[in-house]
Amino acid sequence: MELWPERIEAGEVLGDRYELVRVIGRGGMAEVWRGRDVVSGHAVAVKFLRPDTEDLQTLDTRELLSELDNLRGRFRREADLLGGLDHPGIPELYGQGLHHNVPYLAMRHVDGVTLHAFLADHSTLPMTVAAAVAAQVASALACAHVHPLVHRDLKPQNIMLSRQGIAVLIDFGIAKPLGTGVTRYTRRGSTLGSRGYQAPEQILEKEPTARTDIYALGCVAYELFTGRAPFLGDGARGLTDQHLHVEPAPPSWFVPAVPAVLDDLLLRMLAKDQQDRPYVEEVVDVLDTLVPRPGDPEPRPRLSPDPTRPFRVPGDAPLPTGRTPPAAPGAGPDLEEWLDARTVQGLCAEAEDELDTGEPGKAVRRLATLAERARREWGVRRPLVRRVWWLAADGLRWSGDCGAAAALYEGLVGELIPGQGDVAPGDVADRAVARLRLAECRLAFGEIGAALTALEESATTVRALPPDLAATVDAVRREVQIDVAERCADPEQG
């Protein structure tokens, strides 16, 4: 292998497809070019591994070959991860290959500015602008977590704002699939992430989970809403020490207009113990209540780019949250027809057949898309609604879509299954099973602590249930217990 390859020049064409135009960015181990797809004429971003950095040139030949192998592995993994993500806030992967023996990735080019540069130009943002950026990034992160993977380097420099106002999460170079243990592409003794945005567990070199990204997003969102970072390094107490030991001030101390619900959310996102941080679904839900609505006026003074535009004028670009926006007053189509109970019951029967054969398919996916609508139209007390949610959650879990299944189990526990007052034994058992299944899904995100808590609670529940219901709960409990034991015993399982 040639250690120091030929210099890459503008005008070269990669794989007879991507013509290089100019360098638009350099990082520690990568160089990004603006390119042109010679077939479609569209702009692309081409990311090259940089094997000639100063750090690498200080290594002896054996160390250099080992580190180059690690870096090439990261590139392959980044391509694999991007290829599985589909979200307007994450750049699509177009292709990959070698050029002068240097690995490259070709992906969607985001014409815009980094959030870091945007914040430098706008020190104080209106509440709706800050919410629009934070909500878009949270939605992109939610897409990544469903797969599940953790980004591990979320910071303003790795968030682009396109000319259309779309916030795009970039640089998945150190992203890691969750539940895969310690990757061989990470140097032992190296602390991944960026100073000022690292979660305490990253600083302490512990295994990351999905809520590691929540901490970094909390740091970014804190800065968006207050105009300052949650921690500012000083001579007496370093920045790292503050992230490990100091509690941040409530954002409303600096911006009184910050509502209490946002104060609470941001402080919990910055909790030292990751078990105390919210899941990304809750973050998205809270931020979505603060974003602009279709037809709202644009910010004053005008912004370029304007992150509120995708919400105010959703027809211009895909809505980053992936949700259908509420209609502007006096506009929009008529409401769809109400759900037909017989049709939904038929889908439930089909989904049960799919689960019986161990092959969840179209019926399960259809129920998953109808679950929220069924709850909204029929309420939480109708048995058919609970049946829809159970079947969709179980089917998605069987299919390996742990993130989406977890959201449904969380809905069952949080709203659809009674948890207070005079609760029937069957509901007590259902609630315990839903909690266990939720914990099982969260194991895919490295959440072993939550599973242990669910196991402990279910053991108490089983003792108070009639024998038949106790046996049902205990069977699920044993499944989760085995899964936890395997993951604790085998570090490759996370």
WOTA-V676442 format. One record per residue. N is the residue number from 1. RES is the residue in one small letter. PHI is phi in whole degrees, 0 to 359 (NA if undefined). OMEGA is omega in whole degrees, -180 to 180 (* if undefined). D_CENTER is the distance of its C-alpha to the mean C-alpha in Angstrom with 2 decimals. Layout:
n-><N	N>
res-><RES	RES>
phi-><PHI	PHI>
omega-><OMEGA	OMEGA>
d_center-><D_CENTER	D_CENTER>
This chain:
n-><1	2	3	4	5	6	7	8	9	10	11	12	13	14	15	16	17	18	19	20	21	22	23	24	25	26	27	28	29	30	31	32	33	34	35	36	37	38	39	40	41	42	43	44	45	46	47	48	49	50	51	52	53	54	55	56	57	58	59	60	61	62	63	64	65	66	67	68	69	70	71	72	73	74	75	76	77	78	79	80	81	82	83	84	85	86	87	88	89	90	91	92	93	94	95	96	97	98	99	100	101	102	103	104	105	106	107	108	109	110	111	112	113	114	115	116	117	118	119	120	121	122	123	124	125	126	127	128	129	130	131	132	133	134	135	136	137	138	139	140	141	142	143	144	145	146	147	148	149	150	151	152	153	154	155	156	157	158	159	160	161	162	163	164	165	166	167	168	169	170	171	172	173	174	175	176	177	178	179	180	181	182	183	184	185	186	187	188	189	190	191	192	193	194	195	196	197	198	199	200	201	202	203	204	205	206	207	208	209	210	211	212	213	214	215	216	217	218	219	220	221	222	223	224	225	226	227	228	229	230	231	232	233	234	235	236	237	238	239	240	241	242	243	244	245	246	247	248	249	250	251	252	253	254	255	256	257	258	259	260	261	262	263	264	265	266	267	268	269	270	271	272	273	274	275	276	277	278	279	280	281	282	283	284	285	286	287	288	289	290	291	292	293	294	295	296	297	298	299	300	301	302	303	304	305	306	307	308	309	310	311	312	313	314	315	316	317	318	319	320	321	322	323	324	325	326	327	328	329	330	331	332	333	334	335	336	337	338	339	340	341	342	343	344	345	346	347	348	349	350	351	352	353	354	355	356	357	358	359	360	361	362	363	364	365	366	367	368	369	370	371	372	373	374	375	376	377	378	379	380	381	382	383	384	385	386	387	388	389	390	391	392	393	394	395	396	397	398	399	400	401	402	403	404	405	406	407	408	409	410	411	412	413	414	415	416	417	418	419	420	421	422	423	424	425	426	427	428	429	430	431	432	433	434	435	436	437	438	439	440	441	442	443	444	445	446	447	448	449	450	451	452	453	454	455	456	457	458	459	460	461	462	463	464	465	466	467	468	469	470	471	472	473	474	475	476	477	478	479	480	481	482	483	484	485	486	487	488	489	490	491	492	493	494>
res-><m	e	l	w	p	e	r	i	e	a	g	e	v	l	g	d	r	y	e	l	v	r	v	i	g	r	g	g	m	a	e	v	w	r	g	r	d	v	v	s	g	h	a	v	a	v	k	f	l	r	p	d	t	e	d	l	q	t	l	d	t	r	e	l	l	s	e	l	d	n	l	r	g	r	f	r	r	e	a	d	l	l	g	g	l	d	h	p	g	i	p	e	l	y	g	q	g	l	h	h	n	v	p	y	l	a	m	r	h	v	d	g	v	t	l	h	a	f	l	a	d	h	s	t	l	p	m	t	v	a	a	a	v	a	a	q	v	a	s	a	l	a	c	a	h	v	h	p	l	v	h	r	d	l	k	p	q	n	i	m	l	s	r	q	g	i	a	v	l	i	d	f	g	i	a	k	p	l	g	t	g	v	t	r	y	t	r	r	g	s	t	l	g	s	r	g	y	q	a	p	e	q	i	l	e	k	e	p	t	a	r	t	d	i	y	a	l	g	c	v	a	y	e	l	f	t	g	r	a	p	f	l	g	d	g	a	r	g	l	t	d	q	h	l	h	v	e	p	a	p	p	s	w	f	v	p	a	v	p	a	v	l	d	d	l	l	l	r	m	l	a	k	d	q	q	d	r	p	y	v	e	e	v	v	d	v	l	d	t	l	v	p	r	p	g	d	p	e	p	r	p	r	l	s	p	d	p	t	r	p	f	r	v	p	g	d	a	p	l	p	t	g	r	t	p	p	a	a	p	g	a	g	p	d	l	e	e	w	l	d	a	r	t	v	q	g	l	c	a	e	a	e	d	e	l	d	t	g	e	p	g	k	a	v	r	r	l	a	t	l	a	e	r	a	r	r	e	w	g	v	r	r	p	l	v	r	r	v	w	w	l	a	a	d	g	l	r	w	s	g	d	c	g	a	a	a	a	l	y	e	g	l	v	g	e	l	i	p	g	q	g	d	v	a	p	g	d	v	a	d	r	a	v	a	r	l	r	l	a	e	c	r	l	a	f	g	e	i	g	a	a	l	t	a	l	e	e	s	a	t	t	v	r	a	l	p	p	d	l	a	a	t	v	d	a	v	r	r	e	v	q	i	d	v	a	e	r	c	a	d	p	e	q	g>
phi-><NA	284	289	244	288	300	291	274	238	299	95	289	245	263	56	58	225	245	270	281	251	199	285	239	184	225	239	299	231	215	228	245	248	277	226	225	284	290	275	265	84	283	286	226	252	242	256	253	290	257	272	243	290	298	299	292	289	275	275	285	301	295	296	296	298	295	290	296	297	298	293	295	297	298	297	298	292	300	296	299	291	297	296	261	255	226	199	297	265	225	294	288	273	264	185	208	173	239	223	54	67	253	294	219	236	253	215	302	273	260	276	176	229	285	298	301	292	298	292	295	274	228	292	236	254	301	304	293	291	300	294	298	292	299	295	295	294	298	293	297	295	299	298	296	290	296	288	257	213	245	289	75	214	282	199	302	291	255	233	258	249	286	298	272	91	280	274	236	274	242	58	266	298	246	298	220	299	283	79	251	75	281	279	283	271	247	294	295	85	266	253	277	105	241	305	95	229	282	288	308	292	290	300	273	60	264	294	282	231	302	281	293	295	297	298	298	297	298	297	295	294	303	293	298	275	246	82	213	287	294	225	239	296	215	294	280	219	294	299	299	298	294	297	277	231	256	277	288	287	303	305	293	296	262	229	303	287	296	289	300	295	283	308	297	298	295	293	289	297	261	297	294	272	296	295	271	273	287	281	296	299	292	300	299	298	292	295	296	284	253	280	295	247	306	92	296	290	286	297	235	292	298	243	220	286	248	294	278	299	301	272	285	231	296	289	289	202	302	295	300	286	73	252	283	289	295	290	293	306	74	226	96	285	293	297	292	299	290	300	264	299	296	297	293	298	297	297	298	297	296	296	297	297	298	292	298	273	75	228	302	218	298	295	298	296	294	298	298	286	265	303	293	294	297	297	292	278	252	84	270	269	286	303	297	297	296	298	301	294	299	295	296	296	297	294	294	297	300	282	92	273	292	295	292	296	300	297	288	297	295	294	298	291	279	218	274	255	304	232	222	78	277	263	292	305	298	291	299	295	300	296	295	295	298	296	293	294	299	298	299	296	291	300	296	260	82	271	289	300	295	293	298	296	297	296	295	294	291	297	292	297	303	294	260	261	301	307	295	290	299	296	297	295	294	297	293	301	294	301	293	299	295	299	297	299	295	290	290	279	244	298	289	269	95>
omega-><178	-174	-177	-173	177	177	179	-174	174	179	178	-179	-178	177	-179	-174	-170	179	-180	-178	-180	176	179	178	175	176	-177	-176	-178	177	-176	178	163	180	179	174	-174	178	-177	-176	-178	175	176	171	-179	-178	179	166	177	-180	-175	-179	-178	180	-179	-177	178	-177	173	-171	-179	179	-179	180	179	-178	177	176	177	-177	177	176	177	180	179	-179	178	178	180	-178	-179	-179	-179	-177	-179	-177	180	179	176	-176	178	173	179	-177	179	179	178	175	-171	-180	177	179	176	173	175	-176	179	176	178	180	-177	-178	175	176	177	179	180	180	177	180	-176	-174	179	-178	170	-176	-177	179	178	-180	-179	179	-176	-179	179	-180	179	180	177	179	178	177	179	-176	179	-169	-11	175	180	-175	175	179	179	-180	-178	179	-180	174	178	170	-178	179	179	179	179	174	-175	178	-175	176	175	-175	178	175	-174	173	-179	178	-179	177	-178	-178	179	178	178	178	173	180	177	179	-177	-176	-176	-178	-179	-180	180	173	179	-179	174	179	-179	177	174	-178	-180	171	178	-177	168	176	-180	178	-180	177	177	178	180	-178	177	180	179	-173	-176	-176	179	178	179	179	178	-178	175	-176	-176	-177	-175	-178	179	-180	179	178	-180	-166	-173	176	180	175	176	-180	-179	174	-177	179	-176	-178	179	-178	-177	-178	178	173	-178	-178	-176	179	178	176	-178	178	-180	179	-175	177	-180	-179	178	171	-175	-180	178	178	179	-178	-179	-177	180	178	-174	-176	177	179	179	180	177	179	178	-179	173	-3	-179	180	174	0	-179	-177	179	-173	179	179	-177	-178	-171	179	-178	-176	178	179	-172	-179	-178	-180	178	-177	174	-177	175	-179	177	-178	174	-177	175	178	176	176	179	178	177	-175	-178	179	-180	177	177	177	179	179	178	180	178	177	179	179	179	179	-179	-179	178	-177	-171	-177	178	-179	179	177	179	179	-178	-171	-177	180	178	178	-177	-175	-173	180	-173	-175	-176	-177	-179	179	-180	179	178	-177	178	-176	179	-179	-179	-180	179	178	178	-178	-179	179	-172	-179	180	178	180	180	179	177	179	177	177	-180	-172	-173	-170	180	-178	-179	-179	178	-178	-174	179	179	178	177	177	179	179	-179	179	179	180	178	179	179	176	178	179	177	-178	176	178	179	180	-174	-178	-179	179	179	178	178	179	179	-180	-180	-178	177	177	-179	-177	-177	-177	-175	171	-173	-177	179	178	-180	179	-180	-176	178	178	180	-180	177	-178	-180	178	179	179	-178	179	-179	178	-177	-175	-178	179	178	177	*>
d_center-><36.95	37.72	36.14	36.49	36.06	37.67	36.47	34.19	35.82	35.10	36.47	35.60	34.07	31.55	32.16	34.42	31.44	29.80	32.20	31.28	32.05	31.17	28.97	26.32	24.58	25.02	22.92	23.96	23.92	23.23	25.02	23.77	26.35	26.63	28.13	29.59	29.34	33.09	32.80	30.84	31.54	27.94	26.48	24.06	22.45	23.70	22.28	24.92	24.99	27.52	29.88	32.46	30.87	33.16	31.34	31.80	35.42	36.29	35.54	38.32	38.26	36.98	34.09	33.33	33.23	30.93	28.48	28.65	27.85	24.73	23.64	24.41	22.38	19.31	20.05	20.42	17.17	15.32	17.20	16.37	12.59	12.89	15.40	13.17	10.54	11.97	10.77	13.07	10.69	10.49	14.06	15.76	17.66	21.35	23.12	23.84	27.07	29.56	31.73	34.52	32.87	29.74	26.38	24.61	21.64	22.28	19.49	19.28	20.92	19.49	22.67	22.07	21.57	19.08	17.87	20.03	23.05	22.36	22.36	25.48	27.21	26.12	26.32	26.17	23.99	24.82	22.60	21.48	20.62	18.48	16.72	16.30	14.54	12.30	11.44	10.73	8.39	6.53	6.71	5.70	2.37	3.04	4.95	4.09	3.90	6.79	8.70	8.08	7.58	7.11	7.79	10.61	12.12	10.44	13.68	15.72	17.27	14.11	13.46	16.06	17.69	19.56	23.07	21.94	19.61	16.29	13.67	12.30	9.96	12.38	13.70	11.86	15.21	14.38	11.06	11.91	11.64	11.49	14.88	16.88	18.62	19.79	19.55	22.84	21.38	20.97	24.25	25.45	25.92	23.41	20.83	17.68	15.83	17.75	20.36	19.63	15.85	15.99	15.36	18.67	17.79	17.16	20.47	22.14	20.82	19.40	16.87	13.21	10.87	7.31	9.20	10.42	7.57	8.41	11.90	11.49	9.88	12.86	15.19	14.29	14.53	17.72	19.18	18.45	20.23	22.97	23.69	23.59	21.43	21.32	23.55	26.29	28.05	31.81	34.75	35.07	31.56	29.16	25.60	24.41	26.66	25.33	21.70	23.18	25.80	25.93	24.40	23.31	25.45	24.25	23.15	26.02	28.46	27.89	27.16	29.03	27.52	24.11	24.14	24.18	21.04	19.08	21.11	20.17	16.40	16.33	18.74	16.83	13.63	16.19	17.84	19.36	18.74	15.13	16.46	17.31	13.90	12.31	9.36	6.57	8.88	11.71	10.40	9.99	13.36	15.15	14.28	15.26	18.65	19.27	18.67	21.82	23.21	25.00	28.35	27.65	29.50	27.97	27.60	30.77	31.40	29.81	26.79	26.22	23.49	22.86	19.20	20.68	22.25	19.58	19.91	23.67	24.58	21.98	24.44	24.19	20.73	17.93	16.36	12.86	11.61	13.07	15.35	19.11	20.41	23.35	26.62	28.55	31.73	34.45	32.38	30.48	31.47	33.04	31.11	30.69	33.04	32.29	31.00	33.89	34.06	36.02	33.54	30.65	32.91	33.62	29.95	29.61	32.61	31.20	27.90	30.05	31.97	28.88	27.81	31.41	31.44	28.13	26.76	24.32	24.47	25.03	26.14	23.13	20.76	23.11	23.14	19.35	19.67	22.66	21.55	20.61	23.62	25.90	25.01	25.60	28.88	30.36	29.09	27.96	31.44	32.11	31.96	30.78	27.53	26.80	27.87	25.43	22.46	23.77	24.38	21.07	19.19	21.60	21.49	17.75	17.90	20.87	19.11	16.36	13.57	12.71	9.60	11.82	14.80	13.58	13.17	16.72	18.20	16.97	18.79	21.81	22.07	21.41	23.65	25.31	27.08	29.60	29.10	31.97	35.67	37.79	35.23	36.62	36.30	34.46	31.73	31.60	31.16	28.51	26.52	26.84	25.77	22.67	21.73	22.40	20.41	17.39	17.97	18.43	15.04	13.47	15.59	13.43	10.84	13.93	14.85	18.59	19.84	18.65	20.35	23.49	23.68	23.46	26.13	28.37	28.18	28.87	31.89	33.41	32.74	34.42	37.60	38.04	37.59	40.34	40.67	39.21	36.03	35.81	36.02	33.12	30.81	32.15	31.48	27.72	27.90	29.53	26.88	24.11	26.56	27.20	23.54	23.14	26.42	25.51	22.29	24.30	27.13	25.33	23.13	21.93	20.10	17.92>
